[in-house]
Amino acid sequence: MSKTAQLVTRNSRRSIPAFFLGIGVVCLVSAATGGHVSLGLVMLGAMAVCSLALLVLARRSETYWGLTEEPDERFALIGQRAWAGTGVVLTLGNLGAFIGELSSGRSGNPYYWLVATAAIAYVVFVAIFRRHT
């Protein structure tokens, strides 16, 4: 493997933990802006632990390697199914929260917009993928 390929591989393995850590910093700044510094520090700490765990996994896990480097067909399918499952869970969670808001006598915002966006995105992606497959 060339030095350039090794550098790209090393950087791709570190990009996901760096993303988690970056999200932790954004959460800290947002919480501090809203007057909840301690909550922001807890969120940053949780993201830092996740980042550290991912860095440890990067050394030993074939699954982590397969998902962060250029994936073969097997890992591409695993990633695709994982994203689909995540979308289902998030959509059902937002739908449940929307229904809960309505049953409590509230308007259902912002869950209405999240559920509507998910439904529209699903229809658009089906139309796009139907044309390109």
Phi, psi and chi 1 to 4 in degrees:
 res  aa     phi    psi   chi1   chi2   chi3   chi4
   1 MET       -  136.5 -177.0 -177.4  -67.7      -
   2 SER   -74.4  165.7   69.9      -      -      -
   3 LYS   -64.3  -36.3  -75.5 -172.2  177.0 -171.2
   4 THR   -64.9  -44.0  -56.1      -      -      -
   5 ALA   -63.9  -39.0      -      -      -      -
   6 GLN   -64.6  -40.4  -72.0  174.0  -15.3      -
   7 LEU   -65.4  -43.5 -178.8   62.6      -      -
   8 VAL   -63.6  -42.8  168.2      -      -      -
   9 THR   -61.9  -46.1  -60.6      -      -      -
  10 ARG   -62.5  -42.7 -168.9  175.7  -41.7  127.8
  11 ASN   -67.4  -37.9  -72.7  -21.5      -      -
  12 SER   -67.8  -32.8   66.0      -      -      -
  13 ARG   -70.1  -27.9  -72.5 -174.0 -165.0  154.9
  14 ARG   -91.2  -14.2  -68.3 -178.1 -177.8  160.6
  15 SER   -68.3  -37.9   63.0      -      -      -
  16 ILE   -68.9  -47.6  -64.5  173.8      -      -
  17 PRO   -60.5  -36.7  -25.2   33.9      -      -
  18 ALA   -65.4  -37.4      -      -      -      -
  19 PHE   -61.7  -46.8  174.8   76.4      -      -
  20 PHE   -59.4  -44.0  -88.4   81.7      -      -
  21 LEU   -64.9  -40.4 -160.0   54.3      -      -
  22 GLY   -61.7  -41.6      -      -      -      -
  23 ILE   -62.9  -38.0  -67.1  -64.3      -      -
  24 GLY   -61.3  -41.3      -      -      -      -
  25 VAL   -65.7  -42.9  169.9      -      -      -
  26 VAL   -61.2  -41.6  168.8      -      -      -
  27 CYS   -63.3  -41.5  -71.2      -      -      -
  28 LEU   -61.4  -48.3  171.9   61.3      -      -
  29 VAL   -62.8  -43.6  170.1      -      -      -
  30 SER   -63.7  -45.4  -62.8      -      -      -
  31 ALA   -66.1  -40.1      -      -      -      -
  32 ALA   -64.5  -39.5      -      -      -      -
  33 THR   -62.1  -36.2  -57.6      -      -      -
  34 GLY   -84.2    2.4      -      -      -      -
  35 GLY    88.0   17.1      -      -      -      -
  36 HIS  -122.8   64.9  -58.3  -74.6      -      -
  37 VAL   -61.7  -41.9  176.0      -      -      -
  38 SER   -63.6  -39.3   58.5      -      -      -
  39 LEU   -63.8  -40.8  176.7   61.0      -      -
  40 GLY   -61.9  -39.3      -      -      -      -
  41 LEU   -66.9  -38.2  -71.4  170.5      -      -
  42 VAL   -63.8  -42.3  168.2      -      -      -
  43 MET   -66.1  -41.6  -64.8  168.0   82.7      -
  44 LEU   -62.3  -42.4  175.0   61.3      -      -
  45 GLY   -61.6  -42.2      -      -      -      -
  46 ALA   -63.5  -42.4      -      -      -      -
  47 MET   -68.8  -34.4  -69.6  -60.0 -168.9      -
  48 ALA   -65.8  -39.8      -      -      -      -
  49 VAL   -63.8  -42.9  168.3      -      -      -
  50 CYS   -61.0  -42.7  -73.3      -      -      -
  51 SER   -61.5  -44.6  -65.6      -      -      -
  52 LEU   -63.4  -42.2 -177.0   62.3      -      -
  53 ALA   -62.0  -40.6      -      -      -      -
  54 LEU   -67.3  -36.9  -71.4  170.6      -      -
  55 LEU   -64.0  -39.0  -76.5  173.1      -      -
  56 VAL   -66.4  -43.1  169.6      -      -      -
  57 LEU   -62.9  -32.5  -80.3  175.1      -      -
  58 ALA   -60.6  -25.2      -      -      -      -
  59 ARG   -80.7  -29.8  -65.9  176.4 -174.4 -132.2
  60 ARG  -123.3  -16.0  -62.0 -175.5 -178.3 -104.0
  61 SER   -94.4  121.1  172.6      -      -      -
  62 GLU   -65.2  -36.4  175.5 -165.1    3.3      -
  63 THR   -62.7  -45.1  -58.0      -      -      -
  64 TYR   -62.2  -42.2 -171.7   84.4      -      -
  65 TRP   -61.1  -44.5  -69.6  -11.3      -      -
  66 GLY   -65.7  -29.6      -      -      -      -
  67 LEU   -88.7  -20.8  -65.6  173.5      -      -
  68 THR  -101.6  -26.6   55.9      -      -      -
  69 GLU   -90.6 -174.3  -65.5  176.9   14.4      -
  70 GLU   -66.5  112.6 -171.9  146.8  -20.0      -
  71 PRO   -77.2  148.9   26.4  -31.2      -      -
  72 ASP   -82.4 -175.2   59.4   11.7      -      -
  73 GLU   -61.1  -38.8  -65.1   85.2   16.9      -
  74 ARG   -62.7  -49.0  178.8  174.6  158.8 -114.9
  75 PHE   -71.8  -30.6  -79.0  110.6      -      -
  76 ALA   -63.8  -41.1      -      -      -      -
  77 LEU   -68.2  -40.0 -174.8   58.9      -      -
  78 ILE   -60.8  -45.9  -70.4  169.5      -      -
  79 GLY   -63.1  -41.1      -      -      -      -
  80 GLN   -62.9  -44.7 -175.1  179.4   24.8      -
  81 ARG   -67.1  -36.5  -72.7  178.9  178.3  170.1
  82 ALA   -64.3  -43.3      -      -      -      -
  83 TRP   -64.6  -39.8  -83.2  114.0      -      -
  84 ALA   -63.9  -44.1      -      -      -      -
  85 GLY   -62.5  -40.5      -      -      -      -
  86 THR   -62.1  -42.7  -59.7      -      -      -
  87 GLY   -61.8  -40.9      -      -      -      -
  88 VAL   -64.2  -46.8  167.8      -      -      -
  89 VAL   -62.0  -45.7  167.9      -      -      -
  90 LEU   -65.3  -40.7  -70.8  174.7      -      -
  91 THR   -65.2  -44.4  -59.0      -      -      -
  92 LEU   -65.5  -38.4  -70.4  175.9      -      -
  93 GLY   -63.2  -44.2      -      -      -      -
  94 ASN   -67.3  -38.0  -74.7  -38.8      -      -
  95 LEU   -64.1  -43.1 -174.1   58.7      -      -
  96 GLY   -62.5  -41.4      -      -      -      -
  97 ALA   -66.4  -38.5      -      -      -      -
  98 PHE   -62.0  -47.8  171.7   65.1      -      -
  99 ILE   -64.0  -40.0  -68.4  169.0      -      -
 100 GLY   -61.9  -41.7      -      -      -      -
 101 GLU   -62.6  -43.8  -73.8  -79.4  -56.0      -
 102 LEU   -63.8  -42.3  -70.7  177.3      -      -
 103 SER   -70.4  -18.0   66.6      -      -      -
 104 SER   -88.8    1.2  -62.9      -      -      -
 105 GLY    88.4    8.9      -      -      -      -
 106 ARG   -97.3  176.3  -66.2 -174.0  -74.7  -89.4
 107 SER   -77.7  -21.7   68.4      -      -      -
 108 GLY    95.1   -4.5      -      -      -      -
 109 ASN   -73.6  146.1  -81.8  -29.7      -      -
 110 PRO   -88.2    4.3   34.4  -35.9      -      -
 111 TYR   -64.7  -32.4  -56.5  107.7      -      -
 112 TYR   -56.1  -47.2  167.6   79.0      -      -
 113 TRP   -67.2  -35.2  -66.1  106.6      -      -
 114 LEU   -68.0  -43.2  -67.4  168.9      -      -
 115 VAL   -67.1  -43.3  172.0      -      -      -
 116 ALA   -63.2  -41.4      -      -      -      -
 117 THR   -63.4  -41.8  -58.1      -      -      -
 118 ALA   -62.4  -42.7      -      -      -      -
 119 ALA   -65.0  -44.3      -      -      -      -
 120 ILE   -65.0  -43.4  -68.3  167.1      -      -
 121 ALA   -61.5  -40.0      -      -      -      -
 122 TYR   -60.7  -48.2  179.3   79.1      -      -
 123 VAL   -62.9  -43.6  170.4      -      -      -
 124 VAL   -62.8  -45.7  167.5      -      -      -
 125 PHE   -65.8  -37.3  -75.3  126.6      -      -
 126 VAL   -61.5  -43.8  165.7      -      -      -
 127 ALA   -63.9  -42.8      -      -      -      -
 128 ILE   -65.6  -49.3  -70.7  169.6      -      -
 129 PHE   -68.7  -29.6  -66.7  145.6      -      -
 130 ARG   -65.4  -36.7 -175.0  173.5  179.4  -90.5
 131 ARG   -75.9  -29.6  -73.4 -176.4  168.0 -144.0
 132 HIS  -101.7    6.1  -66.5  -73.7      -      -
 133 THR  -121.3      -   56.9      -      -      -
